Amino acid sequence: MPSRYAYQRRPRRDREKYRVNERIRVPEVRVVGPDGKQLGIMRTSDALDLAYSMGLDLVEVAPNERPPVAKIMDYGKFKYQEKKKSREAKKHSNEPKEISVRPRIEDHDLQVKLKKMREFLEAGLKVRVKMMFRGREMKYIGQGEEVMKRIIDELSDISVVDVPIKREGRFMTMMLRSTVKKKG
């Protein structure tokens, strides 16, 4: 009897989004060639032979169809392009950048944060400024508001307040929107 502290093995989940080659377990598939042309419905083994003869992989791209759609392609190249697309999409996402400041932030530290905010705003992005109060700092909400107003004043040439200063529990937040036109 194994000890109760014994390592319990979890079933391995496929990290792959697509089934490739021998992992395709259905008897028939609708095959699409490497050029995008429909090759018709074939037995999976025949489709695999065809893909192997071309030096490519058989990839199940639409598993929920009846019969499932499988495409003959270079799977390594396909994965690389998918990864590249997701990185590109992430790069161009419109999520606001978040900068954290403290109510008793030193001047130099604030200048560094302002420089970073300026970079984001010049790139046409929104910036969320978040301030957290710890312990006794809750008594000095006024100091926090002064820091926020100073940020607004320093960046007023390239931004406007999109969401005004608001306090929620231990946090004070505001959102700045760029007034600079995007290049390109």
Secondary structure, DSSP 8 states (H G I E B T S, - for coil): ---TTS----------SSEEGGG---SEEEEE-TTS-EEEEEEHHHHHHHHHHTT-EEEEEETTSSS-EEEEE-HHHHHHHHHHHHHHHHHT----EEEEE-TT--HHHHHHHHHHHHHHHHTT--EEEEEE--GGGGGGHHHHHHHHHHHHHHTTTTEEEEEEEEEETTEEEEEEEE-S----
